[in-house]
């Protein structure tokens, strides 16, 4: 009974405090803008290098397969 009553009182206090703080924040006004001092800036990108087609040195099928030991 004690824990139930304490939980109810604390929950009611929490809700009332939350509503009160929301009301105060709404009345305070302000610009409604979030702090933008940490806003990311765009980094200029370097021009892309031309793509050259180079012949493949080895095909995936020509590489030797390695065996993996299986632990049982």
Backbone bond lengths (Angstrom), bond angles and torsions (degrees), N, CA, C in turn:
res aa  C-N    CA-C-N  psi(-1)  N-CA   C-N-CA  omega(-1)  CA-C   N-CA-C  phi
1 X - - - 1.449 - - 1.536 110.25 -
2 X 1.333 116.11 -38.94 1.468 120.22 -179.66 1.530 111.03 -64.34
3 X 1.343 116.98 -46.36 1.464 120.06 -179.09 1.527 111.75 -66.23
4 X 1.312 117.22 -37.68 1.463 120.82 178.64 1.520 110.67 -64.35
5 X 1.314 116.51 -45.73 1.465 120.86 -179.74 1.525 110.80 -65.63
6 X 1.330 117.49 -42.53 1.462 121.19 179.88 1.525 110.73 -64.73
7 X 1.316 116.86 -42.77 1.462 120.66 178.82 1.521 111.18 -62.62
8 X 1.316 117.06 -41.88 1.467 121.17 179.36 1.524 110.97 -63.48
9 X 1.316 116.68 -44.13 1.474 120.50 -179.40 1.525 110.28 -65.53
10 X 1.323 117.30 -45.00 1.464 119.94 -179.54 1.532 111.87 -67.15
11 X 1.318 117.94 -36.99 1.466 120.67 177.56 1.525 110.78 -65.26
12 X 1.329 116.27 -42.56 1.466 120.47 178.02 1.524 110.56 -63.42
13 X 1.319 116.81 -42.92 1.463 121.13 178.27 1.529 110.69 -62.41
14 X 1.318 117.14 -41.03 1.463 121.53 179.00 1.528 111.07 -62.43
15 X 1.317 117.12 -46.21 1.467 121.02 -179.33 1.528 110.64 -63.61
16 X 1.331 116.81 -45.12 1.466 119.99 179.54 1.528 111.28 -63.55
17 X 1.313 117.12 -40.54 1.460 120.55 178.62 1.531 110.83 -65.76
18 X 1.318 117.39 -40.12 1.467 120.94 178.80 1.524 111.42 -63.61
19 X 1.327 116.25 -43.69 1.467 120.22 178.72 1.523 110.31 -65.35
20 X 1.327 116.96 -40.70 1.468 120.81 179.22 1.521 111.20 -63.01
21 X 1.319 117.27 -44.88 1.462 120.09 179.70 1.528 111.66 -65.84
22 X 1.313 117.76 -36.57 1.461 120.69 176.80 1.523 110.57 -65.14
23 X 1.324 116.60 -39.37 1.461 120.89 178.57 1.526 110.73 -65.67
24 X 1.325 117.36 -44.11 1.467 121.33 179.51 1.527 110.20 -63.87
25 X 1.317 117.40 -41.80 1.462 120.56 179.86 1.526 111.11 -65.38
26 X 1.330 117.38 -36.38 1.461 120.57 179.39 1.523 110.78 -70.88
27 X 1.313 117.51 -37.03 1.466 120.82 -179.91 1.518 112.21 -74.50
28 X 1.328 117.21 -28.41 1.458 121.26 -177.72 1.519 110.70 -62.56
29 X 1.310 116.35 -32.40 1.460 120.29 178.15 1.505 110.58 80.57
30 X 1.305 116.73 -129.84 1.458 120.52 -177.60 1.509 109.36 99.69
31 X 1.299 114.56 -172.42 1.457 119.27 -177.44 1.517 112.17 -84.05
32 X 1.318 117.43 -15.25 1.453 119.93 -177.67 1.514 111.98 73.54
33 X 1.314 115.57 14.60 1.450 121.16 -176.90 1.522 109.73 -102.14
34 X 1.293 115.73 138.57 1.457 120.90 176.62 1.522 108.18 -79.84
35 X 1.318 116.42 149.15 1.458 121.32 179.38 1.519 109.79 -55.42
36 X 1.318 116.42 121.88 1.461 120.26 -176.95 1.521 111.73 -111.32
37 X 1.333 118.02 18.47 1.456 119.85 -178.34 1.521 112.10 -70.07
38 X 1.327 117.94 -21.58 1.459 121.28 179.34 1.517 112.11 -104.28
39 X 1.307 116.66 19.24 1.454 121.17 -177.44 1.527 109.87 -68.21
40 X 1.323 115.86 139.90 1.459 120.65 -179.50 1.520 110.23 -73.47
41 X 1.317 114.81 143.72 1.455 119.59 175.49 1.521 107.87 -107.98
42 X 1.308 115.48 152.56 1.456 119.84 -178.94 1.522 109.94 -75.43
43 X 1.314 115.55 134.67 1.458 121.67 177.56 1.518 107.48 -94.17
44 X 1.328 117.43 127.93 1.465 118.02 179.65 1.523 110.00 -64.72
45 X 1.311 114.83 136.61 1.459 119.62 -178.29 1.518 110.04 -91.87
46 X 1.320 115.73 145.27 1.462 121.14 177.67 1.525 108.53 -77.76
47 X 1.318 116.84 150.06 1.464 118.27 178.06 1.524 110.00 -63.36
48 X 1.296 115.32 144.58 1.461 121.05 -177.52 1.522 110.38 -70.78
49 X 1.324 116.25 140.48 1.462 121.23 177.68 1.524 108.65 -75.89
50 X 1.312 117.30 147.21 1.469 118.93 179.20 1.523 110.37 -64.72
51 X 1.298 115.23 142.70 1.458 121.44 -178.98 1.521 108.63 -86.33
52 X 1.323 115.80 126.05 1.459 119.79 176.33 1.515 108.13 -112.69
53 X 1.310 115.04 143.70 1.462 118.23 179.94 1.523 108.41 -92.74
54 X 1.324 116.04 114.84 1.463 121.72 177.99 1.519 108.17 -105.02
55 X 1.317 117.19 142.71 1.471 118.62 179.00 1.525 110.16 -67.03
56 X 1.314 114.87 144.39 1.460 119.88 179.15 1.516 109.01 -70.43
57 X 1.347 116.98 137.13 1.460 120.31 -176.87 1.518 111.74 -77.19
58 X 1.309 116.73 -36.60 1.463 119.53 -179.92 1.516 108.37 -150.12
59 X 1.282 115.61 144.74 1.457 119.26 177.19 1.520 108.64 -85.80
60 X 1.294 118.82 151.19 1.463 120.76 -178.24 1.520 113.12 -60.46
61 X 1.307 118.94 -28.11 1.454 121.32 -178.43 1.523 113.01 -75.35
62 X 1.348 118.68 -18.11 1.457 120.22 -176.77 1.521 113.03 -86.00
63 X 1.307 118.47 -11.02 1.462 120.86 179.19 1.520 109.39 -76.41
64 X 1.345 117.54 139.60 1.469 119.05 -179.91 1.523 110.97 -69.26
65 X 1.302 114.90 141.19 1.458 120.10 179.07 1.521 108.77 -82.80
66 X 1.310 116.65 139.62 1.460 120.46 177.68 1.514 108.63 -103.40
67 X 1.317 115.02 145.74 1.456 119.58 -179.84 1.521 109.50 -91.15
68 X 1.310 115.59 138.80 1.452 121.77 178.25 1.516 107.72 -107.07
69 X 1.349 118.22 121.81 1.467 118.99 179.74 1.520 110.79 -68.26
70 X 1.311 115.75 139.02 1.455 121.19 179.40 1.514 109.14 -102.68
71 X 1.313 116.82 126.13 1.461 121.19 176.66 1.514 108.97 -88.63
72 X 1.315 116.34 132.72 1.461 119.76 179.38 1.497 110.31 -116.14
